[in-house]
Amino acid sequence: MAEKIKLNIRNPVSIREKVYSALRNDILNGKIAPGARMVETKLANQIKASRTPVREALHMLEMEGLLESIPRVGYRVKQIKWNELEEITQIRVVNETLAAQWALKRITLKEIQALEQNLADAEDDLKNGHPEYFVQHDAEFHEIFVRASGSERLLELCQLLRRHMLRYRIESLYLPEVVSGAIEGHKKIVACIKSKDGREIEKAIWDHLEKSKEEIRRHAFGEKGSEHQL
């Protein structure tokens, strides 16, 4: 007979996890800029907590590659670099192409309708002068079709990579012309999903992510791309 396990969890979300989650989201969303310093004592005073959970949260962010340690000073948000962006883009292409191939076999009519509604909402917001809303539409779009693959692990990886790429992309995602181009990329992906075209969907995802990378080159790095870093 299996042994009964009793859990007594008084605080399911610790202060460390709250600090980690809040800082991580602000870094990935561009609210905390590359190069910004993170001082343990100041953060602890700001949230009225002890230094230990803040220190642990900062260390977790360093392990994830979002912060770098500065001896005798604290931490700093890592600069974004062109070679890292290229690496993220190529890994995203591989993962999201795999997700799309699996989704072609498993996607439901309800999920296809959700993708189409996402496109309609994104276009409406753009027409009404709210390109900034596309950040959420983009996250939702990629989650819907990757989740349709049936793999939670693949969804987890794809979401992580998309959020990391958002650090580079956030500046350009408030521009109407960039948002319009991204919506067109999403439309092509949906068309391939509906037609069950495995060959074309690989090209659609590649084109979409490459276009995103080139927009970042122009708006975050300047035209020279690899010669610059923020």
HELIX and SHEET records of a PDB file:
HELIX    1   1 ILE A   15  LEU A   28  1                                  14    
HELIX    2   2 GLU A   40  ILE A   47  1                                   8    
HELIX    3   3 ARG A   51  GLU A   64  1                                  14    
HELIX    4   4 TRP A   82  ARG A  106  1                                  25    
HELIX    5   5 LEU A  109  LYS A  127  1                                  19    
HELIX    6   6 PRO A  131  TYR A  133  5                                   3    
HELIX    7   7 PHE A  134  ARG A  147  1                                  14    
HELIX    8   8 GLU A  152  ARG A  169  1                                  18    
HELIX    9   9 SER A  172  TYR A  174  5                                   3    
HELIX   10  10 PRO A  176  SER A  195  1                                  20    
HELIX   11  11 GLY A  198  ILE A  216  1                                  19    
HELIX   12  12 ARG A  217  PHE A  221  3                                   5    
HELIX   13  13 GLY A  225  GLU A  227  5                                   3    
SHEET    1   A 3 ARG A  37  MET A  38  0                                        
SHEET    2   A 3 GLY A  74  VAL A  77 -1                                        
SHEET    3   A 3 LEU A  67  ILE A  70 -1                                        
END                                                                             
